[in-house]
Amino acid sequence: MEDTIAAIATAFGEGGIGIIRMSGEKSKDILDQIFTPINKKNLQNQPIVNRRLTYGNVIDPNTNQIIDEVMAVFMKAPYTYTMEDVAEIHCHGSSVSLQKTLALVLRCGARLAEKGEFTKRAFLNGRLDLSQAEAVIDLIKAKTEKSFQLALSQMEGNLSKKIKEIRAELMDLLVQIAVNLDYPDEDIEELTYEKQKESLLLIGDKIDKLIASANTGRMLRDGISVTIIGKPNVGKSSLMNAFLKESRAIVTEIPGTTRDIIEESMSIRGIPIKLTDTAGIHETNDVIEQIGIEKSKQSFNQADLIIFMLDANRPLSKEDMEIAEYIGEKNTIVLLNKTDLDVCISIDEIKKFLPNAIVLFTSMVNETGLDKLESEIEKMVYGGNLVQKESMMITNVRHKELLMQARLSINDALEMTNRMEAMDFIEVDIKRAWELLGEMIGETVSEDIVSEVFSRFCLGK
Amino acid sequence: MNYYIMNEYDVIVVGAGHAGCEAGLACARMGQKTLMLSINLEAVAMMACNPSIGGSGKGHLVREIDALGGQMGINIDKTFIQSKMLNTAKGPAVHSLRVQADKARYHEEMKKTIEGQENLHLKQGEAVDLIVEENQVKGVVLKTGSAYKAKAVILATGTFLKGKIFIGEWIYESGPNGLAPSTELGDNLRKYGLAMRRFKTGTPARALGKSMHFEKMQEQKGDDEIVPFSFMNDELDKEQVSCWLTYTNEETHKVIRENFLRSALFGGKIEGVGPRYCPSIEDKINRFADKERHQLFIEPEGLYTDEMYIQGMSSSLPEDVQEAFYKTIPGLENLEIVRPAYAIEYDCIDPLDLQINLEHRRIKNLFCAGQFNGSSGYEEAAAQGLIAGINAVLKIMEKEPFILNRSEAYIGVLIDDLITKGTNEPYRIMTSRAEYRLLLRQDNADLRLTQRAYDIGLVSEERYQRFIKTKMDAENEKQRLASIEVLPSVINCFLEKHNSAPLQNRISLAELLKRPEITYEILAEIDPDRPKLSRHSITQLEVQIKYDGYIVKQRQQVERFKKLETKKLAQDFDYSKLDGLRIEAQQKLNQIKPLSVGQASRISGVSPADINVLLVHLEKMRRKK
């Protein structure tokens, strides 16, 4: 029996509605738990009819709170995309209600779908035809090379390094447990509950850090840090003030130098943001100025997002180039400000130095372009595109889900360690955590790669 | 080769060690006329190395063999001289029974059982060749020129096959324990295309107890309460003897280090691969140079001999060095060695050449078991012997093979590991090799296996009725405990006495039993009207109630595991024709011919991508039908 999977089926941040799709045996059951139809004629709740789009509310069964007003449809197997029972909830397009509804669905027993998993099920359940099956094999072949390339990319490399570290520590525990269990008579050091607890706490912390670095969740909780950089007089303060106008900000002056950096907390479209105006990063011999520059660099390095402001009215200067070079691969929005004057820098010019940056035109004087900037920031946050500070490595929902599950297993193991339960029981949970982390980096035999493959297959559709 | 046919059998078992005995008895008990050959009848069920049976993982195997109607558990229950349950401080899944055997008695008792077994014929004789026609085995030729025809043959040659003994620079052909080796059969097996390789193992010296000073060692006593191996015995009581613990020291290590070069192991004379988990003392000192001392146990070889086994001190050093280093050990200063330590090298096959029923891939109806398959240990051998015996019979009867999977039995883990992953050293079972350890407990081996063995006619009616009664008793008692509720006012005093938290509300006895500090025995005090149950029923119900949560968790894991296990692969499929598989995977899959995608996923060299190709292929096949 396959478990029931769920995911947001529509693209991030676009469209007036967002759809949550479930597939699997429990789809109907989960829908029944959280969806209450509203029938105007008959106040009695109606059962959901197969293949009929029904109007109603998503209600959290624990709090009886209405999450969203939605349309829902249930489609009985086998005449569905995956050939399993499928349910869809059409929510309002806002990310928050979609996320909340998805969270509810997961809480009620569904598992977050992996990328392309709906398509994979469609295939394995016999929905796709033979020629498509052939194409799948080609993709698998291509995928092994592709995943190798991916592993080379720094982000993946860092993550798998971290995961390997944690797995090595888990393995160490597993080995010690195994030795203790399988060689009771040998003259080897007994693994004490204290030692085991110590290791588990350490491992738990490391997993927590990785989870905390998973973007959207952390960002919505702690906010994202945005650093504005640019030469003097390109309009940085004006941008800051423009944001401030719409948001009740708390201004924090960081004292200590003559060239302070200014940090303000605000909320843009419901996302908490820590906005920092920097002093610049140019080379200088002035000792006091150097301190300010150090602070700027620090804030710059820790930022989730850089807003690089340029005077659109002037050609790119040497200092601009230096800043661009310093930015390198970081997530950047380039603002070509002062569009009220003549514009003499083109997007192409910028792309030469910052190929991945988003380039927008603004005029602080006319207050144009701000809306676009805000929506770009929103899109980046919900789209999971923001690469985080040095600890940020989890961009992928599946990774996060695996980490969370591993964390739960570690919790169980810790609890049992505290109760001093038998090692062989605790081992089950430690091993599970080890396997889950292995799935992240493809080191346990699972259907990991096929999932990735089918996610590509899905894209090509 | 010249030979004449003496007689015809259904099955011939070559070898009468621990694998051979179980194989022969299983075949005979399943109604087949069976011949058992041994190079020397003194070698029947000979314990050529340590005098103990059981231990972690191994004890589980003995329980499973017994639950399936094998002989090892019954035989050792009759002949042990010390019994110990290991790991009792840990969970019930790793409780492991280990006993010291009286080696001579063990051999005699097994030999007597075999001699008395209907359909089973034991003969002293050295098998030198097989009769093979059209890739199917038809019989066995003996050194004397006599030959016997058979429908199936089971090879369980142990360490006899081209056996070679190493004691320092001295090397000579020999079987274990000074018995004659089997020199011709190995070469003839190569002739039939069986790929052979060399493994090695070793054994320590035996010395006389009267030359030892036990006052310098720590006594290791048996348990007061004896748990039998066999499900056929509920209580056993007997006099037990002690083992003794002592340690090596810097002086021992110095003597050994100075003589490294004289060891057969480091002299490069041994080509065979030895087990990592059972290294010789010179190997231990070489690899763990920092360790200041190594422990050794002195274990009696039997009640009617003064010979002692020096456990932990196997060696391939020459006798003079052995004498010198053993004597540096406290208590062994005046040691009188009666048999020197030696290393032995022998022919075995690559178990990847076997099918899951332990039949060889290249020669039909030829089954293989024990050390011949690359395993080590009496228990591992016996387990394979039993399964090879069962499957030889089922093959003759043209019935489905008897396969235990990894979630059913350690025997399943053992065989699946051997034939799927292969092994580069003599394979030893460990509880860590099992994915579902919590289910594969020694207390429930009968619940897991006895019904299955009964269904194929191996389990006696007596054993089956006993099994049903134990099971029913435990079930009924579980229900009774769940139905009796106790009031706080009545039992809080009792709970306090046993350091258990007082109750707020009424609770059933079953709930109470879930508390770690409360046992079924303790509950007797507040449950005077309980039925009289066997020790085994009590263990069963106690484990089932106490660990229910964990067991449920593990069952869910098994369900996940079974998803890939139920995706069957055809045995005649040519994987080199499957586009998308990497070459290494094609070769491995063609060699091993896994039965299921699950098994394929455990083959080293088969990647997750290859598994996906297989899944796609299966789907295509299904669609074409």
Chai-1 contact restraints between the chains, C-beta under 6 A:
chainA,res_idxA,chainB,res_idxB,connection_type,confidence,min_distance_angstrom,max_distance_angstrom,comment,restraint_id
A,A133,B,V616,contact,1.0,0.0,6.0,A-B,restraint_1
A,A133,B,K620,contact,1.0,0.0,6.0,A-B,restraint_2
A,V136,B,V616,contact,1.0,0.0,6.0,A-B,restraint_3
A,I137,B,G580,contact,1.0,0.0,6.0,A-B,restraint_4
A,I137,B,V613,contact,1.0,0.0,6.0,A-B,restraint_5
A,I137,B,V616,contact,1.0,0.0,6.0,A-B,restraint_6
A,I140,B,A609,contact,1.0,0.0,6.0,A-B,restraint_7
A,I140,B,N612,contact,1.0,0.0,6.0,A-B,restraint_8
A,I140,B,V613,contact,1.0,0.0,6.0,A-B,restraint_9
A,K141,B,G580,contact,1.0,0.0,6.0,A-B,restraint_10
A,T144,B,A609,contact,1.0,0.0,6.0,A-B,restraint_11
A,A178,B,S432,contact,1.0,0.0,6.0,A-B,restraint_12
A,L181,B,V94,contact,1.0,0.0,6.0,A-B,restraint_13
A,L181,B,T431,contact,1.0,0.0,6.0,A-B,restraint_14
A,D182,B,S56,contact,1.0,0.0,6.0,A-B,restraint_15
A,D182,B,M430,contact,1.0,0.0,6.0,A-B,restraint_16
A,D182,B,T431,contact,1.0,0.0,6.0,A-B,restraint_17
A,D182,B,S432,contact,1.0,0.0,6.0,A-B,restraint_18
A,P184,B,L86,contact,1.0,0.0,6.0,A-B,restraint_19
A,P184,B,N87,contact,1.0,0.0,6.0,A-B,restraint_20
A,D187,B,Q295,contact,1.0,0.0,6.0,A-B,restraint_21
A,A422,B,K90,contact,1.0,0.0,6.0,A-B,restraint_22
A,A422,B,G91,contact,1.0,0.0,6.0,A-B,restraint_23
A,M423,B,K90,contact,1.0,0.0,6.0,A-B,restraint_24
A,D424,B,K90,contact,1.0,0.0,6.0,A-B,restraint_25
A,D424,B,G91,contact,1.0,0.0,6.0,A-B,restraint_26
A,D424,B,A93,contact,1.0,0.0,6.0,A-B,restraint_27
A,D424,B,V94,contact,1.0,0.0,6.0,A-B,restraint_28
A,F425,B,G91,contact,1.0,0.0,6.0,A-B,restraint_29
A,F425,B,Y550,contact,1.0,0.0,6.0,A-B,restraint_30
A,V445,B,S601,contact,1.0,0.0,6.0,A-B,restraint_31
A,V445,B,P608,contact,1.0,0.0,6.0,A-B,restraint_32
A,D448,B,P608,contact,1.0,0.0,6.0,A-B,restraint_33
A,I449,B,P608,contact,1.0,0.0,6.0,A-B,restraint_34
A,I449,B,A609,contact,1.0,0.0,6.0,A-B,restraint_35
A,V450,B,N612,contact,1.0,0.0,6.0,A-B,restraint_36
